[in-house]
Amino acid sequence: MNVPHDAHVLVIDGRKLLLFKNDGGAADPRLGLVALREQDSAPTQAQGSDRPGRTHASVGGSHSSYEQSDFHQMDEDAFAARAAALLNHEVLGGQIRALVVVAAPRTLGALRKHYQAGLKAVLLGEIAKDMAGHTTEDILAGLGAA
């Protein structure tokens, strides 16, 4: 995928956000780090220890149970929502004029829920791949392969 000069590249998973700006050209991209944010999230078993809830039918003797909430996933989805809010703000302010998003598939789905019209207009492409833990060279290689 070609990343034009001055385009931004967001690389994100549920715990880490890297925002880069291409200081090079489309043929020879050079990603400079603009923002780095990380979130610590305890595993679900550390966040909630209650048994899943149960319900009883009002008629008859049937019982049902609820699944335990996945608090860890809820934290990751909230992190993606905050990332989308940051992007929407930067696009609205004119700091981001072109954007490529590289995100873990589930995080990408959570991000898309919060895209505003302005962000959709500057979005050049999305890559559903978890690269937040990779080096800048690996990210560039992943962009080139897409």
N, C-alpha and C positions, 0 to 999 in steps of 0.2 A: 504494500500500500504506500503510495506516495504521500509524504508529509511535507507540505509546502513550508517555505521560510516563514517564521513567526507563528506557525500553527502550534497549538498546545496538544500535548499527549497526556491523558490521564491513565495511570496504571493503578488499579485498585483491586483489593479483595475485601473480605469482611473485617479485616483488622488493620490494613495498611493502605495509605493513599500516597501516591507519588504523582506530582504534576510537573511535567517538563514543558519546555519551550524549545522549538527547533531553531537554533541559532545558525544552522547551516542552510544549505539549499535542499531542494526536493531530491536531487540526485546524490547529494552527500550530506545527509542529516547529521546534526550534532545536537544532542539533547542536553540542555542545561536545566538543572533542577530548580524549580520555582517554589514548590511547597512539598513538605513531608509531614504527614500526620499519621499517628499510630494510636490504636485503641487497645487497651488491655480488657479482656473479657474472661471472667472465670467460667469454667465449664458448668453446664447446666446442673450437674449434681451438687456443685458447690453453691449455686444460687437458690435452689429450691429443694427442700427435703421432704415436703409433704407427700402423702400418697395421692394419686390421682383421685378426683372427685367421683362420686357415685350418685345416681339418680334412680328414683323408683317411679314406676308408672302409677298414675292416679287410679287406674282400674286394673285389677289383676295383680299378679305377684311378680311381674318381670322387673329386672334390674338392668341398668346400663352403667358403664363407667366412662369417664373422660380420659383422654390422653394427657400426660403431664406436659405442661408448656415447655417449649424449648427456649429457655431464657437466653442461651448463648446465641441462637439464631436470631432472636429478637434484637439482641445487641448489634449483631452484624447488619441487620436490615436497617436499624436506626442510624448506624454509621454511614451506610449507603445513602440514606435520605439526607443526612447532613452534608455529605459530599455533593449531592445533586443541588442542594441549596447554595453551596459555595459556588458551583459552576454557574447556576442561574444568575447569581449576583455578579459574578465576574463578566458574564456575557452581557448582562444589562448595563454594566458600567463601561463596556467597550474594551475591557482588558483582553478578552478572548474573542477572536474573530473567526477562528477555525479550530476545530477540535476533533481528535481521534480518541476513542475510549477503548482501553484494553482492560477487560475485567473478567474475574472468575464468573462462570455462567450464572450462578444464583445471584451474585452481587449485581451483575448486569441487569437481570430482571428487576431487582429492587430499585436500581437507579432509574430505569425507564419509567417507572411509575411516577417519578417526580420531575421529569423533563418538562420545562415550559417551552412555549412556542419559539422564543428567541434562541434557546439552546438547540432545539431541533433544527433550526435554520442554519446554524453554523457547524453542525455535526457532519463531518466528512465520512465517518465510518466507525464501526464497532467491531471489536475482535473479542470473541468469547473464549478467553484463555487466561488462566491464572499465572501472571508473570510478576506479581508484586514482590516476590522474594528473589527475583533474578537480577543480574547485573544490567547496567545500561547497555552494554554490548549485546547481551541476550535479547533485550527488549527491541533494540534496533534490528536484530536478525529476525525476530518475530514479526515486526512490522514489514520487513522486506519480503517475508514469506507469504504474507497475507495478500 
